Amino acid sequence: MARRGGFGGGMMPGSMNNMLKQAQRMQRQMEEAGKELENKEYTAQAGGGAVSVTVTGKKEMKGITISPDAVDPEDVETLQDMIVAAVNEAIRAADEDSKESMSRFTGGLGGLM
């Protein structure tokens, strides 16, 4: 005999409502965490501190500081390499912080996100 009406699969209506509320709360928390991350700043150095770069959580470079000792007209390539290294390290720090922050929400989802 066929079942009529109600929720199939043995799930109670209250359980479904609770799951939806939890999902909505998680979504709000993820959005808030994302906004916080966008406003954070990450600073990295290269060349023993000769070059310092700051990026935002949006991965936009905000500032760069270059020690006068790092400026050698005969060796511009080294300065360029230090800048690239500092920028990449600052972006890696922002990415890692983002992953750690979001894993609080996605940790139990088995790689779906």
Residue pairs with C-beta under 8 A, 6 or more apart in sequence:
7 13
7 16
26 105
29 105
30 102
30 105
33 101
33 102
33 104
33 105
34 102
36 57
36 101
37 57
37 94
37 97
37 98
37 101
38 56
38 57
38 58
39 56
39 57
40 56
40 57
40 94
40 97
41 54
41 55
41 56
41 57
41 62
42 54
42 55
42 56
42 57
42 90
42 91
42 93
42 94
42 97
43 52
43 53
43 54
43 90
44 52
44 53
44 86
44 87
44 89
44 90
44 92
44 93
45 51
45 52
45 53
45 86
45 89
46 53
46 81
46 82
46 83
46 85
46 86
46 89
47 67
47 70
47 78
47 82
47 85
47 86
49 67
50 66
50 67
50 69
50 70
50 82
51 64
51 65
51 66
51 67
51 70
51 79
51 82
51 83
51 85
51 86
52 64
52 65
52 86
53 61
53 63
53 64
53 65
53 83
53 86
53 87
53 89
53 90
54 61
54 62
54 63
54 64
54 90
55 61
55 62
55 87
55 90
55 91
55 94
56 62
56 94
57 94
57 97
57 98
59 91
59 94
59 95
61 87
61 90
64 83
64 86
66 79
66 83
70 78
70 79
70 82
71 79
72 78
72 79
102 113
106 112
106 113
